[in-house]
Amino acid sequence: MSSKVAVVTDSNSGITQKQASAYGVSVLPMPFLIEGQTYYEDITLTQEEFYQRLNDDVNISTSQPSPEEVMAIWDKALDTADEVVYIPMSSGLSGSCQTALLLAENYDGAVQVVNNQRISVTQKQSVRDAVSLAQKGWNAGAIKEKLEQEKMESSIYIMLDTMKYLRKGGRITPAAAALGMALRLKPVLQIQGEKLDAFAIAKTSKKGIAKMLDAMADDIENRFGGVENVTLHVAHTKNEEMAQQFCHTIRDKFGLTGDIVMDPLSLSVSCHIGPGALAIACSKKIEVL
């Protein structure tokens, strides 16, 4: 008899509490410090409230959930399941994955922490893959192994509307930010595995979108073996209208007939890049023999 596996993730995946119920998963809300007070994503902090506070130029910083909060959501899942697969955000972007790995040592193998270097929409896809594998009868250890084996099989490109928040976070110098903002340049960042890195600078949004599409087309062809092998995602930070237009552009470029999943980027990413960003991502489809 196969064990019942519960899938748990954190809100860095972009999965809302409402979506969690529909997917049959549990989502640990990530804490944010705003002017010294702690708020929890999608619990006491909505997307609208977050961007309003960001617009007010208050100090916002990301934080890790406490060990007690992590173990509480695992314990609740284990009330009705035999094992837990926990998919936190990339260990390259936060220490919360390493903390979870240490905490899981107290669970005698009942909790398997997946360190597969995903964030936001690609992390969300990993959660959906984990649910699918669990429904096929895979145990928690096998799911963890499969997701970590596939960890580099995703790609994200993000075009920012402003350099202001990169400057605030110390990722670029004030002088570089001032020059970029004066020229209205659009930086394009990439996430390939665990790190958020610079990719290109565009003079206009149109050119930035073209750079992202060309880069994604190259990845799909040369890394993933064709568009039929990937799931494409579009994401944004408070930029829904442009994101919808981007979905149409992507469908035309890649000859797609179905809908493209579009989501807001999780607040942990938005915190560092600000509103107005646009992203394209893909995850290689997991093959199950």
Disulfide bonds with the S-S distance in Angstrom:
none
